[in-house]
Amino acid sequence: MNSWRVIVVGGGAAGFFAAITCAQAAADAEVTVLEKGACFLGKVRISGGGRCNVTNGRFDVRTLAEFYPRGARALRGACQVFGAAETIAWFETRGVKLKMESDGRMFPITDSSETIIDCLVRVATDAGVKLQTHCGLERAVRMPGGEFQLTLSNGQTITCDRLLLATGGCRAPEAGELAASLGHVLEPPAPSLFTFQIDAAWVRELSGISVEPVTASIPEADLRERGPLLLTHWGVSGPVILRLSAWGARRLQALNYQFALRLNWLPGLSVEQIEAALRARRESDPQRLFIKSPIGMLPARLWEKLAMTAGIPRDLRCADLSRGARHLLVQQLIRTELKVSGKSLNKDEFVTCGGVRLGDVNFQTMESRLCPGLYFAGELLDIDGVTGGYNFQAAWTTGWLAGRGMAGGLRS
């Protein structure tokens, strides 16, 4: 029996899934995963605070696609073949049960990313996939006969019949050099899913406070989102901020990450309802300190800062709140404006947009339209989703399609 050699470059979620799928579908294939780092599945290990947000329980393909700022159209068809439901079934048939949280995010019931890692490594090993760390790919050349000649970081030269690049997001242009050397043009990279740096002292003093929901907008970039917000020692984070950064990745990059962020802390209440609540405080408990009388579900410390930022003295009683002060406070509650002075540090960015142009890839097989025998999966493609398990789903989907595509190609 002839043995076909498949090399998968990148030991992350997409690379592992592609290697497993190919090895299981083509028994005569010799599949090897090359990882330049010291360990496999590093992003899986740290994702979701170490819990691993495997996917999102949105099973309608059109609805699922709405959560991808880039790549939605390509993923609609791909997820009809292998989407969230198929991902859940894949893991559960291999002994890993998942649970859905109220926002749709799905985690292993163990709440440990090691459960996912152990499963992938075990299944890969059982399928005969060879796993090699501390070994990157330096150079790839397609030979006249169709095979690829590869120069590895350890100095070794090998050949393969099928080559899959699953090297992750292109944080810097050089990250896509292998794809470019084989004829592909990359969309320029831009950070996505990052947090905002804010210098206002009162914001940083509230580090650790979470507020839900908040409406956040960036008028200059025509962006608006609603969801949980987290105050941090460097500024603001949380799902609402991460979604803004994802949808506005290129627009915020063009603004050099310097812009005004507007926050509505009480999006569920109208101006009239807020004013009525403030008047009720005055009538029901006139002698109470105003800064000790929050409305809605606002945390007490945040309420105090917002009131003082609106110019309300710490010792003011509810009975003494003037109409003018009430108006200023309402404006602060519905339209706090904060100056963003930058984004999170580069090491904290875990998703980028940009990468291999999707029109140059056959999304039925993930094979290059420009270089036969070359395949792509994961973040190297110009696909990125918002927070909530969507980026991992794109990895599982494109990895599975690439694995099946390579296995089918080997038989042709």
C-alpha atoms as a printed R data frame, in Angstrom:
    type eleno elety resid chain resno       x      y       z
1   ATOM     1    CA   MET     A     1   0.000  0.000   0.000
2   ATOM     2    CA   ASN     A     2   1.381  3.418  -0.966
3   ATOM     3    CA   SER     A     3   1.783  5.811   1.951
4   ATOM     4    CA   TRP     A     4   0.890  9.422   1.349
5   ATOM     5    CA   ARG     A     5   2.588 12.059   3.452
6   ATOM     6    CA   VAL     A     6   0.570 14.916   4.902
7   ATOM     7    CA   ILE     A     7   2.233 17.702   6.856
8   ATOM     8    CA   VAL     A     8   0.153 19.979   9.074
9   ATOM     9    CA   VAL     A     9   1.972 23.134  10.127
10  ATOM    10    CA   GLY     A    10   0.585 24.458  13.414
11  ATOM    11    CA   GLY     A    11  -0.386 22.494  16.505
12  ATOM    12    CA   GLY     A    12  -3.427 24.527  17.460
13  ATOM    13    CA   ALA     A    13  -7.119 23.684  17.340
14  ATOM    14    CA   ALA     A    14  -7.489 23.893  13.558
15  ATOM    15    CA   GLY     A    15  -4.302 21.962  12.827
16  ATOM    16    CA   PHE     A    16  -5.108 19.181  15.274
17  ATOM    17    CA   PHE     A    17  -8.657 18.806  14.019
18  ATOM    18    CA   ALA     A    18  -7.511 18.672  10.403
19  ATOM    19    CA   ALA     A    19  -4.804 16.098  11.189
20  ATOM    20    CA   ILE     A    20  -7.237 13.863  13.079
21  ATOM    21    CA   THR     A    21  -9.894 14.107  10.372
22  ATOM    22    CA   CYS     A    22  -7.439 13.319   7.595
23  ATOM    23    CA   ALA     A    23  -5.847 10.390   9.427
24  ATOM    24    CA   GLN     A    24  -9.233  8.856  10.218
25  ATOM    25    CA   ALA     A    25 -10.488  9.283   6.646
26  ATOM    26    CA   ALA     A    26  -7.356  8.075   4.870
27  ATOM    27    CA   ALA     A    27  -5.814  5.020   6.496
28  ATOM    28    CA   ASP     A    28  -2.918  5.039   4.027
29  ATOM    29    CA   ALA     A    29  -1.888  8.613   4.913
30  ATOM    30    CA   GLU     A    30   1.072  9.397   7.136
31  ATOM    31    CA   VAL     A    31  -0.013 12.561   8.950
32  ATOM    32    CA   THR     A    32   2.406 14.703  10.949
33  ATOM    33    CA   VAL     A    33   1.714 17.873  12.944
34  ATOM    34    CA   LEU     A    34   4.622 20.302  13.266
35  ATOM    35    CA   GLU     A    35   4.521 22.809  16.140
36  ATOM    36    CA   LYS     A    36   7.307 25.354  16.454
37  ATOM    37    CA   GLY     A    37   6.593 25.908  20.138
38  ATOM    38    CA   ALA     A    38   7.151 23.707  23.153
39  ATOM    39    CA   CYS     A    39   3.577 22.449  23.457
40  ATOM    40    CA   PHE     A    40   0.458 21.841  21.421
41  ATOM    41    CA   LEU     A    41  -2.913 23.566  21.734
42  ATOM    42    CA   GLY     A    42  -1.614 26.557  23.686
43  ATOM    43    CA   LYS     A    43  -4.584 28.782  22.916
44  ATOM    44    CA   VAL     A    44  -6.995 26.013  23.868
45  ATOM    45    CA   ARG     A    45  -5.264 25.776  27.239
46  ATOM    46    CA   ILE     A    46  -5.698 29.460  28.154
47  ATOM    47    CA   SER     A    47  -9.035 30.185  26.475
48  ATOM    48    CA   GLY     A    48 -12.061 30.985  28.573
49  ATOM    49    CA   GLY     A    49  -9.934 31.534  31.651
50  ATOM    50    CA   GLY     A    50  -8.663 27.962  31.396
51  ATOM    51    CA   ARG     A    51 -12.127 26.511  30.804
52  ATOM    52    CA   CYS     A    52 -12.055 26.472  26.968
53  ATOM    53    CA   ASN     A    53 -15.080 28.019  25.280
54  ATOM    54    CA   VAL     A    54 -15.399 25.197  22.727
55  ATOM    55    CA   THR     A    55 -18.232 26.634  20.642
56  ATOM    56    CA   ASN     A    56 -21.527 28.498  20.861
57  ATOM    57    CA   GLY     A    57 -24.926 26.842  20.943
58  ATOM    58    CA   ARG     A    58 -26.287 28.759  17.984
59  ATOM    59    CA   PHE     A    59 -27.262 25.962  15.640
60  ATOM    60    CA   ASP     A    60 -28.924 28.061  12.938
61  ATOM    61    CA   VAL     A    61 -26.185 28.653  10.386
62  ATOM    62    CA   ARG     A    62 -27.388 32.099   9.331
63  ATOM    63    CA   THR     A    63 -27.605 33.261  12.938
64  ATOM    64    CA   LEU     A    64 -24.188 31.808  13.708
65  ATOM    65    CA   ALA     A    65 -22.628 33.610  10.735
66  ATOM    66    CA   GLU     A    66 -23.812 36.974  12.078
67  ATOM    67    CA   PHE     A    67 -21.126 36.770  14.758
68  ATOM    68    CA   TYR     A    68 -18.223 36.866  12.303
69  ATOM    69    CA   PRO     A    69 -17.142 40.391  11.322
70  ATOM    70    CA   ARG     A    70 -15.071 38.814   8.546
71  ATOM    71    CA   GLY     A    71 -15.715 35.502   6.826
72  ATOM    72    CA   ALA     A    72 -19.445 35.166   7.523
73  ATOM    73    CA   ARG     A    73 -20.421 34.394   3.947
74  ATOM    74    CA   ALA     A    74 -17.805 31.673   3.520
75  ATOM    75    CA   LEU     A    75 -18.696 30.098   6.856
76  ATOM    76    CA   ARG     A    76 -22.418 29.900   6.142
77  ATOM    77    CA   GLY     A    77 -21.903 27.108   3.655
78  ATOM    78    CA   ALA     A    78 -19.047 25.519   5.601
79  ATOM    79    CA   CYS     A    79 -21.043 25.323   8.829
80  ATOM    80    CA   GLN     A    80 -23.903 23.607   7.048
81  ATOM    81    CA   VAL     A    81 -21.469 20.723   6.580
82  ATOM    82    CA   PHE     A    82 -19.760 20.899   9.965
83  ATOM    83    CA   GLY     A    83 -21.137 23.451  12.409
84  ATOM    84    CA   ALA     A    84 -21.781 23.801  16.120
85  ATOM    85    CA   ALA     A    85 -24.069 20.749  16.337
86  ATOM    86    CA   GLU     A    86 -21.478 18.551  14.638
87  ATOM    87    CA   THR     A    87 -18.732 19.891  16.926
88  ATOM    88    CA   ILE     A    88 -20.749 19.040  20.035
89  ATOM    89    CA   ALA     A    89 -21.502 15.564  18.701
90  ATOM    90    CA   TRP     A    90 -17.829 15.004  17.779
91  ATOM    91    CA   PHE     A    91 -16.618 15.698  21.295
92  ATOM    92    CA   GLU     A    92 -19.468 13.890  23.044
93  ATOM    93    CA   THR     A    93 -18.961 10.693  21.029
94  ATOM    94    CA   ARG     A    94 -15.357 10.809  22.238
95  ATOM    95    CA   GLY     A    95 -16.294 11.116  25.884
96  ATOM    96    CA   VAL     A    96 -16.332 14.884  26.342
97  ATOM    97    CA   LYS     A    97 -19.706 16.289  27.350
98  ATOM    98    CA   LEU     A    98 -20.341 19.991  26.904
99  ATOM    99    CA   LYS     A    99 -22.679 22.333  28.762
100 ATOM   100    CA   MET     A   100 -24.341 25.520  27.580
101 ATOM   101    CA   GLU     A   101 -24.333 28.687  29.678
102 ATOM   102    CA   SER     A   102 -27.032 31.357  29.603
103 ATOM   103    CA   ASP     A   103 -25.306 33.373  26.882
104 ATOM   104    CA   GLY     A   104 -24.917 30.366  24.586
105 ATOM   105    CA   ARG     A   105 -21.245 29.692  25.265
106 ATOM   106    CA   MET     A   106 -20.393 26.024  25.577
107 ATOM   107    CA   PHE     A   107 -17.722 24.543  27.856
108 ATOM   108    CA   PRO     A   108 -16.725 21.042  28.892
109 ATOM   109    CA   ILE     A   109 -18.686 20.006  31.979
110 ATOM   110    CA   THR     A   110 -15.347 19.710  33.784
111 ATOM   111    CA   ASP     A   111 -14.759 23.464  33.303
112 ATOM   112    CA   SER     A   112 -11.192 22.571  32.332
113 ATOM   113    CA   SER     A   113  -9.459 23.114  29.009
114 ATOM   114    CA   GLU     A   114  -7.268 20.107  29.814
115 ATOM   115    CA   THR     A   115 -10.306 17.932  29.072
116 ATOM   116    CA   ILE     A   116 -10.337 19.208  25.484
117 ATOM   117    CA   ILE     A   117  -6.563 18.944  25.124
118 ATOM   118    CA   ASP     A   118  -6.478 15.411  26.483
119 ATOM   119    CA   CYS     A   119  -9.244 14.379  24.096
120 ATOM   120    CA   LEU     A   120  -7.568 15.844  21.000
121 ATOM   121    CA   VAL     A   121  -4.154 14.412  21.837
122 ATOM   122    CA   ARG     A   122  -5.634 10.991  22.619
123 ATOM   123    CA   VAL     A   123  -7.700 10.836  19.432
124 ATOM   124    CA   ALA     A   124  -4.789 12.063  17.320
125 ATOM   125    CA   THR     A   125  -2.470  9.459  18.801
126 ATOM   126    CA   ASP     A   126  -5.036  6.689  18.324
127 ATOM   127    CA   ALA     A   127  -5.428  7.756  14.683
128 ATOM   128    CA   GLY     A   128  -1.686  7.442  14.162
129 ATOM   129    CA   VAL     A   129  -0.947 11.156  13.836
130 ATOM   130    CA   LYS     A   130   2.699 11.959  14.507
131 ATOM   131    CA   LEU     A   131   3.176 14.943  16.821
132 ATOM   132    CA   GLN     A   132   6.382 16.961  16.753
133 ATOM   133    CA   THR     A   133   7.143 20.051  18.864
134 ATOM   134    CA   HIS     A   134  10.059 22.502  18.602
135 ATOM   135    CA   CYS     A   135   9.832 22.163  14.850
136 ATOM   136    CA   GLY     A   136   8.612 24.945  12.598
137 ATOM   137    CA   LEU     A   137   8.487 25.277   8.826
138 ATOM   138    CA   GLU     A   138  11.002 27.730   7.393
139 ATOM   139    CA   ARG     A   139  10.460 27.262   3.661
140 ATOM   140    CA   ALA     A   140   8.072 25.434   1.348
141 ATOM   141    CA   VAL     A   141   8.511 24.881  -2.403
142 ATOM   142    CA   ARG     A   142   6.057 23.101  -4.675
143 ATOM   143    CA   MET     A   143   7.975 20.770  -6.933
144 ATOM   144    CA   PRO     A   144   7.156 20.028 -10.601
145 ATOM   145    CA   GLY     A   145   5.663 16.664  -9.667
146 ATOM   146    CA   GLY     A   146   3.180 18.295  -7.291
147 ATOM   147    CA   GLU     A   147   4.837 17.362  -3.997
148 ATOM   148    CA   PHE     A   148   6.214 19.955  -1.569
149 ATOM   149    CA   GLN     A   149   9.802 20.238  -0.423
150 ATOM   150    CA   LEU     A   150   9.948 21.588   3.126
151 ATOM   151    CA   THR     A   151  12.855 23.076   5.036
152 ATOM   152    CA   LEU     A   152  12.274 22.753   8.775
153 ATOM   153    CA   SER     A   153  13.610 24.914  11.581
154 ATOM   154    CA   ASN     A   154  15.813 22.043  12.769
155 ATOM   155    CA   GLY     A   155  17.607 22.051   9.413
156 ATOM   156    CA   GLN     A   156  15.915 18.920   8.112
157 ATOM   157    CA   THR     A   157  14.525 18.775   4.563
158 ATOM   158    CA   ILE     A   158  11.474 16.597   3.887
159 ATOM   159    CA   THR     A   159   8.823 16.194   1.217
160 ATOM   160    CA   CYS     A   160   5.065 15.760   1.460
161 ATOM   161    CA   ASP     A   161   2.125 15.216  -0.860
162 ATOM   162    CA   ARG     A   162  -0.286 17.527   0.940
163 ATOM   163    CA   LEU     A   163   0.564 20.597   3.004
164 ATOM   164    CA   LEU     A   164  -1.797 22.308   5.450
165 ATOM   165    CA   LEU     A   165  -0.958 25.709   6.901
166 ATOM   166    CA   ALA     A   166  -2.735 26.328  10.214
167 ATOM   167    CA   THR     A   167  -0.213 28.691  11.753
168 ATOM   168    CA   GLY     A   168  -2.647 31.068  13.451
169 ATOM   169    CA   GLY     A   169  -3.420 34.743  13.026
170 ATOM   170    CA   CYS     A   170  -1.102 37.073  11.152
171 ATOM   171    CA   ARG     A   171  -0.248 39.491  13.936
172 ATOM   172    CA   ALA     A   172   2.622 40.665  11.757
173 ATOM   173    CA   PRO     A   173   2.968 40.406   7.957
174 ATOM   174    CA   GLU     A   174   5.840 37.918   8.242
175 ATOM   175    CA   ALA     A   175   3.446 35.411   9.835
176 ATOM   176    CA   GLY     A   176   1.912 34.879   6.407
177 ATOM   177    CA   GLU     A   177   5.164 34.581   4.500
178 ATOM   178    CA   LEU     A   178   4.732 30.860   3.849
179 ATOM   179    CA   ALA     A   179   1.331 31.417   2.226
180 ATOM   180    CA   ALA     A   180   2.694 34.363   0.270
181 ATOM   181    CA   SER     A   181   5.674 32.338  -0.955
182 ATOM   182    CA   LEU     A   182   3.230 29.828  -2.440
183 ATOM   183    CA   GLY     A   183   1.340 32.478  -4.398
184 ATOM   184    CA   HIS     A   184  -1.233 33.849  -1.964
185 ATOM   185    CA   VAL     A   185  -2.010 37.477  -1.231
186 ATOM   186    CA   LEU     A   186  -2.895 38.266   2.384
187 ATOM   187    CA   GLU     A   187  -5.310 40.856   3.642
188 ATOM   188    CA   PRO     A   188  -3.298 43.122   5.967
189 ATOM   189    CA   PRO     A   189  -3.485 42.144   9.655
190 ATOM   190    CA   ALA     A   190  -5.229 44.164  12.344
191 ATOM   191    CA   PRO     A   191  -5.783 43.339  16.017
192 ATOM   192    CA   SER     A   192  -9.259 42.143  16.955
193 ATOM   193    CA   LEU     A   193 -10.770 41.272  20.343
194 ATOM   194    CA   PHE     A   194  -8.718 43.678  22.425
195 ATOM   195    CA   THR     A   195  -9.479 45.901  25.404
196 ATOM   196    CA   PHE     A   196  -9.370 49.681  25.686
197 ATOM   197    CA   GLN     A   197  -6.857 51.676  27.682
198 ATOM   198    CA   ILE     A   198  -8.377 54.610  29.567
199 ATOM   199    CA   ASP     A   199  -6.334 57.009  31.687
200 ATOM   200    CA   ALA     A   200  -9.184 58.428  33.804
201 ATOM   201    CA   ALA     A   201  -8.168 57.729  37.399
202 ATOM   202    CA   TRP     A   202 -11.727 57.117  38.634
203 ATOM   203    CA   VAL     A   203 -12.186 54.304  36.102
204 ATOM   204    CA   ARG     A   204  -9.008 52.518  37.157
205 ATOM   205    CA   GLU     A   205  -9.956 52.904  40.824
206 ATOM   206    CA   LEU     A   206 -13.001 50.732  40.116
207 ATOM   207    CA   SER     A   207 -10.940 47.816  38.769
208 ATOM   208    CA   GLY     A   208 -12.785 44.513  39.077
209 ATOM   209    CA   ILE     A   209 -16.326 45.916  38.906
210 ATOM   210    CA   SER     A   210 -18.599 44.328  36.304
211 ATOM   211    CA   VAL     A   211 -21.773 45.978  34.998
212 ATOM   212    CA   GLU     A   212 -24.470 44.279  32.931
213 ATOM   213    CA   PRO     A   213 -25.845 45.376  30.599
214 ATOM   214    CA   VAL     A   214 -24.111 48.491  29.289
215 ATOM   215    CA   THR     A   215 -24.503 50.128  25.908
216 ATOM   216    CA   ALA     A   216 -21.116 51.184  24.517
217 ATOM   217    CA   SER     A   217 -20.636 53.226  21.374
218 ATOM   218    CA   ILE     A   218 -17.860 54.850  19.382
219 ATOM   219    CA   PRO     A   219 -19.544 57.611  17.333
220 ATOM   220    CA   GLU     A   220 -16.431 58.354  15.286
221 ATOM   221    CA   ALA     A   221 -16.387 54.781  14.006
222 ATOM   222    CA   ASP     A   222 -20.184 54.319  13.861
223 ATOM   223    CA   LEU     A   223 -20.028 51.383  16.287
224 ATOM   224    CA   ARG     A   224 -22.521 50.385  18.972
225 ATOM   225    CA   GLU     A   225 -22.852 47.261  21.126
226 ATOM   226    CA   ARG     A   226 -24.672 46.157  24.274
227 ATOM   227    CA   GLY     A   227 -23.525 43.673  26.899
228 ATOM   228    CA   PRO     A   228 -21.442 43.125  30.055
229 ATOM   229    CA   LEU     A   229 -18.596 45.557  30.751
230 ATOM   230    CA   LEU     A   230 -15.635 45.057  33.073
231 ATOM   231    CA   LEU     A   231 -13.652 47.914  34.617
232 ATOM   232    CA   THR     A   232  -9.940 47.116  34.881
233 ATOM   233    CA   HIS     A   233  -6.729 48.617  36.192
234 ATOM   234    CA   TRP     A   234  -5.917 49.724  32.627
235 ATOM   235    CA   GLY     A   235  -9.365 50.754  31.375
236 ATOM   236    CA   VAL     A   236 -12.363 48.731  30.200
237 ATOM   237    CA   SER     A   237 -12.893 45.185  28.984
238 ATOM   238    CA   GLY     A   238 -15.675 42.600  28.905
239 ATOM   239    CA   PRO     A   239 -17.790 41.178  26.069
240 ATOM   240    CA   VAL     A   240 -19.253 44.534  24.997
241 ATOM   241    CA   ILE     A   241 -15.774 46.011  24.506
242 ATOM   242    CA   LEU     A   242 -14.428 42.915  22.767
243 ATOM   243    CA   ARG     A   243 -17.347 42.989  20.325
244 ATOM   244    CA   LEU     A   244 -16.700 46.661  19.562
245 ATOM   245    CA   SER     A   245 -13.049 45.870  18.894
246 ATOM   246    CA   ALA     A   246 -13.939 42.959  16.610
247 ATOM   247    CA   TRP     A   247 -16.471 44.785  14.456
248 ATOM   248    CA   GLY     A   248 -14.350 47.929  14.416
249 ATOM   249    CA   ALA     A   249 -10.933 46.277  14.027
250 ATOM   250    CA   ARG     A   250  -9.896 48.160  10.900
251 ATOM   251    CA   ARG     A   251 -11.703 51.414  11.709
252 ATOM   252    CA   LEU     A   252 -10.136 51.598  15.170
253 ATOM   253    CA   GLN     A   253  -6.724 50.798  13.727
254 ATOM   254    CA   ALA     A   254  -7.197 53.720  11.309
255 ATOM   255    CA   LEU     A   255  -7.937 55.950  14.320
256 ATOM   256    CA   ASN     A   256  -4.664 54.757  15.904
257 ATOM   257    CA   TYR     A   257  -6.756 53.592  18.880
258 ATOM   258    CA   GLN     A   258  -7.441 57.183  19.959
259 ATOM   259    CA   PHE     A   259 -11.166 57.926  20.191
260 ATOM   260    CA   ALA     A   260 -14.085 58.764  22.468
261 ATOM   261    CA   LEU     A   261 -16.035 55.903  24.045
262 ATOM   262    CA   ARG     A   262 -19.598 56.592  25.214
263 ATOM   263    CA   LEU     A   263 -21.281 54.454  27.853
264 ATOM   264    CA   ASN     A   264 -24.919 54.214  28.852
265 ATOM   265    CA   TRP     A   265 -24.875 52.536  32.262
266 ATOM   266    CA   LEU     A   266 -28.672 52.115  32.375
267 ATOM   267    CA   PRO     A   267 -29.739 51.150  28.834
268 ATOM   268    CA   GLY     A   268 -32.905 49.502  30.118
269 ATOM   269    CA   LEU     A   269 -34.244 52.806  31.489
270 ATOM   270    CA   SER     A   270 -35.425 55.896  29.601
271 ATOM   271    CA   VAL     A   271 -34.434 59.408  30.686
272 ATOM   272    CA   GLU     A   272 -37.916 59.859  32.120
273 ATOM   273    CA   GLN     A   273 -37.642 56.657  34.156
274 ATOM   274    CA   ILE     A   274 -34.232 57.644  35.524
275 ATOM   275    CA   GLU     A   275 -35.494 61.087  36.522
276 ATOM   276    CA   ALA     A   276 -38.548 59.537  38.153
277 ATOM   277    CA   ALA     A   277 -36.299 57.194  40.161
278 ATOM   278    CA   LEU     A   278 -34.188 60.139  41.326
279 ATOM   279    CA   ARG     A   279 -37.275 62.083  42.408
280 ATOM   280    CA   ALA     A   280 -38.530 59.017  44.258
281 ATOM   281    CA   ARG     A   281 -35.267 58.887  46.243
282 ATOM   282    CA   ARG     A   282 -35.804 62.484  47.281
283 ATOM   283    CA   GLU     A   283 -39.331 61.796  48.479
284 ATOM   284    CA   SER     A   284 -38.849 58.380  50.108
285 ATOM   285    CA   ASP     A   285 -35.562 58.998  51.952
286 ATOM   286    CA   PRO     A   286 -34.773 62.732  51.878
287 ATOM   287    CA   GLN     A   287 -32.080 62.661  54.599
288 ATOM   288    CA   ARG     A   288 -30.043 59.831  53.115
289 ATOM   289    CA   LEU     A   289 -26.721 60.693  51.476
290 ATOM   290    CA   PHE     A   290 -27.326 60.817  47.746
291 ATOM   291    CA   ILE     A   291 -24.138 58.951  46.825
292 ATOM   292    CA   LYS     A   292 -25.414 56.051  48.951
293 ATOM   293    CA   SER     A   293 -28.658 55.774  46.952
294 ATOM   294    CA   PRO     A   294 -27.919 53.985  43.657
295 ATOM   295    CA   ILE     A   295 -30.665 53.249  41.170
296 ATOM   296    CA   GLY     A   296 -31.055 50.241  38.946
297 ATOM   297    CA   MET     A   297 -28.497 47.487  39.456
298 ATOM   298    CA   LEU     A   298 -25.470 49.771  39.471
299 ATOM   299    CA   PRO     A   299 -22.723 48.763  41.929
300 ATOM   300    CA   ALA     A   300 -22.504 51.166  44.874
301 ATOM   301    CA   ARG     A   301 -18.875 52.155  44.191
302 ATOM   302    CA   LEU     A   302 -19.623 52.920  40.546
303 ATOM   303    CA   TRP     A   303 -22.710 54.947  41.468
304 ATOM   304    CA   GLU     A   304 -20.633 57.003  43.895
305 ATOM   305    CA   LYS     A   305 -17.987 57.747  41.256
306 ATOM   306    CA   LEU     A   306 -20.556 58.654  38.617
307 ATOM   307    CA   ALA     A   307 -22.360 60.995  41.011
308 ATOM   308    CA   MET     A   308 -19.157 62.712  42.095
309 ATOM   309    CA   THR     A   309 -17.960 62.977  38.476
310 ATOM   310    CA   ALA     A   310 -21.263 64.756  37.737
311 ATOM   311    CA   GLY     A   311 -20.370 67.289  40.423
312 ATOM   312    CA   ILE     A   312 -22.525 66.007  43.289
313 ATOM   313    CA   PRO     A   313 -20.829 66.551  46.684
314 ATOM   314    CA   ARG     A   314 -20.186 63.537  48.876
315 ATOM   315    CA   ASP     A   315 -22.270 65.016  51.743
316 ATOM   316    CA   LEU     A   316 -25.332 66.010  49.656
317 ATOM   317    CA   ARG     A   317 -28.673 64.687  50.956
318 ATOM   318    CA   CYS     A   318 -31.306 63.333  48.611
319 ATOM   319    CA   ALA     A   319 -33.628 66.176  49.561
320 ATOM   320    CA   ASP     A   320 -31.074 68.742  48.383
321 ATOM   321    CA   LEU     A   321 -30.528 67.442  44.850
322 ATOM   322    CA   SER     A   322 -31.325 70.357  42.551
323 ATOM   323    CA   ARG     A   323 -32.940 70.103  39.136
324 ATOM   324    CA   GLY     A   324 -29.680 71.178  37.497
325 ATOM   325    CA   ALA     A   325 -27.656 68.561  39.378
326 ATOM   326    CA   ARG     A   326 -30.226 65.924  38.508
327 ATOM   327    CA   HIS     A   327 -29.920 66.793  34.821
328 ATOM   328    CA   LEU     A   328 -26.112 66.559  34.911
329 ATOM   329    CA   LEU     A   329 -26.283 63.199  36.643
330 ATOM   330    CA   VAL     A   330 -28.763 61.809  34.127
331 ATOM   331    CA   GLN     A   331 -26.424 62.833  31.317
332 ATOM   332    CA   GLN     A   332 -23.546 61.135  33.101
333 ATOM   333    CA   LEU     A   333 -25.571 57.945  33.528
334 ATOM   334    CA   ILE     A   334 -26.652 57.708  29.905
335 ATOM   335    CA   ARG     A   335 -23.665 59.303  28.193
336 ATOM   336    CA   THR     A   336 -20.431 58.951  30.100
337 ATOM   337    CA   GLU     A   337 -17.660 59.878  27.674
338 ATOM   338    CA   LEU     A   338 -14.218 58.385  28.170
339 ATOM   339    CA   LYS     A   339 -11.099 59.082  26.152
340 ATOM   340    CA   VAL     A   340  -9.494 55.887  24.883
341 ATOM   341    CA   SER     A   341  -5.724 56.258  24.692
342 ATOM   342    CA   GLY     A   342  -4.773 52.868  23.263
343 ATOM   343    CA   LYS     A   343  -5.537 49.167  23.123
344 ATOM   344    CA   SER     A   344  -4.421 46.213  25.176
345 ATOM   345    CA   LEU     A   345  -0.810 45.123  24.930
346 ATOM   346    CA   ASN     A   346   0.161 42.965  21.967
347 ATOM   347    CA   LYS     A   347   0.628 39.890  24.164
348 ATOM   348    CA   ASP     A   348  -3.024 40.089  25.228
349 ATOM   349    CA   GLU     A   349  -4.438 40.104  21.692
350 ATOM   350    CA   PHE     A   350  -5.650 36.611  20.994
351 ATOM   351    CA   VAL     A   351  -7.363 37.170  17.636
352 ATOM   352    CA   THR     A   352  -6.414 39.119  14.539
353 ATOM   353    CA   CYS     A   353  -8.309 39.901  11.385
354 ATOM   354    CA   GLY     A   354  -6.603 39.677   8.031
355 ATOM   355    CA   GLY     A   355  -4.920 36.696   6.434
356 ATOM   356    CA   VAL     A   356  -5.327 34.538   3.348
357 ATOM   357    CA   ARG     A   357  -7.951 35.915   1.000
358 ATOM   358    CA   LEU     A   358 -11.031 33.732   1.150
359 ATOM   359    CA   GLY     A   359 -11.730 33.938  -2.575
360 ATOM   360    CA   ASP     A   360  -8.470 32.090  -3.208
361 ATOM   361    CA   VAL     A   361  -9.606 29.077  -1.153
362 ATOM   362    CA   ASN     A   362 -12.143 26.395  -2.071
363 ATOM   363    CA   PHE     A   363 -14.366 26.258   1.007
364 ATOM   364    CA   GLN     A   364 -15.635 22.797   0.167
365 ATOM   365    CA   THR     A   365 -12.156 21.323   0.701
366 ATOM   366    CA   MET     A   366 -10.079 24.273   2.060
367 ATOM   367    CA   GLU     A   367  -7.639 23.712  -0.809
368 ATOM   368    CA   SER     A   368  -5.846 26.635  -2.385
369 ATOM   369    CA   ARG     A   369  -7.193 27.686  -5.763
370 ATOM   370    CA   LEU     A   370  -3.716 28.942  -6.637
371 ATOM   371    CA   CYS     A   371  -1.474 26.107  -5.449
372 ATOM   372    CA   PRO     A   372  -2.874 22.554  -5.745
373 ATOM   373    CA   GLY     A   373  -2.117 20.383  -2.739
374 ATOM   374    CA   LEU     A   374  -1.916 23.350  -0.361
375 ATOM   375    CA   TYR     A   375  -4.653 23.714   2.279
376 ATOM   376    CA   PHE     A   376  -5.575 26.256   4.940
377 ATOM   377    CA   ALA     A   377  -7.456 26.192   8.257
378 ATOM   378    CA   GLY     A   378  -8.020 28.424  11.257
379 ATOM   379    CA   GLU     A   379  -6.973 32.004  11.894
380 ATOM   380    CA   LEU     A   380  -4.480 32.159   9.028
381 ATOM   381    CA   LEU     A   381  -7.581 32.709   6.907
382 ATOM   382    CA   ASP     A   382  -9.226 36.133   6.836
383 ATOM   383    CA   ILE     A   383 -11.919 34.932   9.253
384 ATOM   384    CA   ASP     A   384 -12.525 36.142  12.787
385 ATOM   385    CA   GLY     A   385 -15.454 36.050  15.148
386 ATOM   386    CA   VAL     A   386 -16.538 37.913  18.238
387 ATOM   387    CA   THR     A   387 -16.002 36.476  21.699
388 ATOM   388    CA   GLY     A   388 -18.196 33.554  22.687
389 ATOM   389    CA   GLY     A   389 -16.732 30.408  21.115
390 ATOM   390    CA   TYR     A   390 -17.045 31.568  17.517
391 ATOM   391    CA   ASN     A   391 -13.330 31.570  16.705
392 ATOM   392    CA   PHE     A   392 -12.917 28.009  17.942
393 ATOM   393    CA   GLN     A   393 -15.938 26.987  15.873
394 ATOM   394    CA   ALA     A   394 -14.279 28.448  12.784
395 ATOM   395    CA   ALA     A   395 -11.179 26.395  13.662
396 ATOM   396    CA   TRP     A   396 -13.159 23.143  14.028
397 ATOM   397    CA   THR     A   397 -15.119 23.809  10.837
398 ATOM   398    CA   THR     A   398 -12.209 24.719   8.588
399 ATOM   399    CA   GLY     A   399 -10.007 22.036  10.164
400 ATOM   400    CA   TRP     A   400 -12.588 19.306   9.543
401 ATOM   401    CA   LEU     A   401 -13.152 20.427   5.949
402 ATOM   402    CA   ALA     A   402  -9.399 20.601   5.310
403 ATOM   403    CA   GLY     A   403  -8.864 17.136   6.784
404 ATOM   404    CA   ARG     A   404 -11.606 15.652   4.620
405 ATOM   405    CA   GLY     A   405 -10.362 17.614   1.631
406 ATOM   406    CA   MET     A   406  -6.817 16.302   1.974
407 ATOM   407    CA   ALA     A   407  -8.032 12.742   2.462
408 ATOM   408    CA   GLY     A   408 -10.196 13.002  -0.657
409 ATOM   409    CA   GLY     A   409  -7.351 14.548  -2.610
410 ATOM   410    CA   LEU     A   410  -5.047 11.709  -1.651
411 ATOM   411    CA   ARG     A   411  -7.408  9.209  -3.209
412 ATOM   412    CA   SER     A   412  -7.786 11.142  -6.472
